[in-house]
Amino acid sequence: MRPTPLSLYDALRARQQHGRKALAVLLDPDNLDETSLLHLLSLSETHPVDYFFVGGSLVISSHQAALITLIKAHSDVPVLLFPSHSMHLDGPADGLLLLSLISGRNPDFLIGQHVVAAPRLKASGLQLLSTGYMLVDSGRPTTASYMSGTAPMPYNKPGIAACTALAGEQLGLKLMYLDGGSGAENPVSGAMIAAVREAVSAPLIVGGGLNSGEKLYAALAAGADVVVVGNHIEDKPEFLAEAVGVVASFNQVAASQRVFQ
């Protein structure tokens, strides 16, 4: 009898336990049309990614569902919704990052939007990955901080991030997400990533400002389990090859080190 496929969470957890890092490409429906998405999907056939995240802090376009349908027609890569509002739940995705903005104190994004969305999510059949979402100061205002009405965590205070993540894990959140926001001037610091990695056992996602191979490698080395690239891929699709290469190289080196330990 064929074994039951792992859930998205179990698969991510298994990757983490085996020390294998992952790459997610964040696709903002407001910034993509069919032509640009097909080009990116074509590149991903040569340079495979692990996840597509779909969503954004605003999402004013009405074609998110159509874009997800297009992805599913051309790729077997899991698609996870990355919503900032209960309205952003459309499309035939595989799962949803159920974000609770634990870095802020706006109750609407800690639990309010979740209450509104709960009946739809229950009926959707989507795999739900409860995620502690932490916005980090990236050197400039971001759409996420503006739309959520919250201040990001200070860039140079890794202890705050560590305690926030620990509280989220104690509350039962299964993933942690450190994010500098779209178009971040600076990525989340290695010190902050390392502090959160030491504080929690949950898989750790890191995004925002990862616009070079060096920055991607630094985030992985500090303890990120999944690194996320978005704006830079939209501006320079050819960066996908470099990003995939960095993650693959990191995994190869890490696997070699485990063999000789």
HUURQUI-V247857 format. One record per residue. N is the residue number from 1. RES is the residue in one letter. OMEGA is omega in whole degrees, 0 to 359 (none if undefined). Layout:
BEGIN
n res omega
N RES OMEGA
N RES OMEGA
END
This chain:
BEGIN
n res omega
1 M 182
2 R 181
3 P 178
4 T 179
5 P 178
6 L 172
7 S 178
8 L 180
9 Y 182
10 D 179
11 A 178
12 L 179
13 R 179
14 A 176
15 R 181
16 Q 182
17 Q 177
18 H 176
19 G 181
20 R 180
21 K 183
22 A 178
23 L 174
24 A 174
25 V 180
26 L 182
27 L 179
28 D 182
29 P 179
30 D 186
31 N 184
32 L 167
33 D 185
34 E 183
35 T 182
36 S 178
37 L 179
38 L 177
39 H 180
40 L 178
41 L 177
42 S 178
43 L 183
44 S 174
45 E 178
46 T 183
47 H 190
48 P 174
49 V 184
50 D 182
51 Y 163
52 F 170
53 F 181
54 V 178
55 G 181
56 G 184
57 S 182
58 L 181
59 V 179
60 I 179
61 S 183
62 S 186
63 H 178
64 Q 181
65 A 180
66 A 179
67 L 179
68 I 176
69 T 179
70 L 178
71 I 183
72 K 180
73 A 186
74 H 185
75 S 175
76 D 181
77 V 179
78 P 179
79 V 179
80 L 174
81 L 180
82 F 191
83 P 172
84 S 184
85 H 181
86 S 177
87 M 188
88 H 186
89 L 184
90 D 177
91 G 184
92 P 181
93 A 177
94 D 183
95 G 183
96 L 170
97 L 182
98 L 191
99 L 168
100 S 187
101 L 187
102 I 176
103 S 182
104 G 180
105 R 177
106 N 186
107 P 181
108 D 182
109 F 170
110 L 183
111 I 187
112 G 179
113 Q 181
114 H 178
115 V 179
116 V 185
117 A 191
118 A 181
119 P 179
120 R 180
121 L 179
122 K 182
123 A 189
124 S 185
125 G 178
126 L 170
127 Q 184
128 L 179
129 L 183
130 S 193
131 T 172
132 G 186
133 Y 184
134 M 175
135 L 182
136 V 178
137 D 184
138 S 178
139 G 177
140 R 176
141 P 179
142 T 178
143 T 183
144 A 181
145 S 180
146 Y 183
147 M 181
148 S 181
149 G 181
150 T 175
151 A 177
152 P 177
153 M 179
154 P 183
155 Y 188
156 N 180
157 K 182
158 P 180
159 G 178
160 I 179
161 A 181
162 A 180
163 C 178
164 T 179
165 A 180
166 L 178
167 A 178
168 G 179
169 E 178
170 Q 176
171 L 176
172 G 176
173 L 190
174 K 177
175 L 173
176 M 184
177 Y 174
178 L 187
179 D 173
180 G 180
181 G 181
182 S 179
183 G 181
184 A 177
185 E 179
186 N 174
187 P 174
188 V 185
189 S 176
190 G 180
191 A 180
192 M 178
193 I 181
194 A 181
195 A 178
196 V 179
197 R 180
198 E 186
199 A 186
200 V 175
201 S 182
202 A 173
203 P 187
204 L 177
205 I 180
206 V 179
207 G 178
208 G 175
209 G 180
210 L 189
211 N 174
212 S 177
213 G 180
214 E 181
215 K 176
216 L 181
217 Y 180
218 A 179
219 A 178
220 L 181
221 A 180
222 A 176
223 G 177
224 A 175
225 D 177
226 V 174
227 V 187
228 V 174
229 V 183
230 G 184
231 N 184
232 H 176
233 I 178
234 E 181
235 D 184
236 K 183
237 P 180
238 E 177
239 F 180
240 L 181
241 A 180
242 E 181
243 A 179
244 V 180
245 G 180
246 V 181
247 V 180
248 A 180
249 S 178
250 F 180
251 N 180
252 Q 179
253 V 180
254 A 179
255 A 179
256 S 180
257 Q 179
258 R 181
259 V 185
260 F 177
261 Q none
END
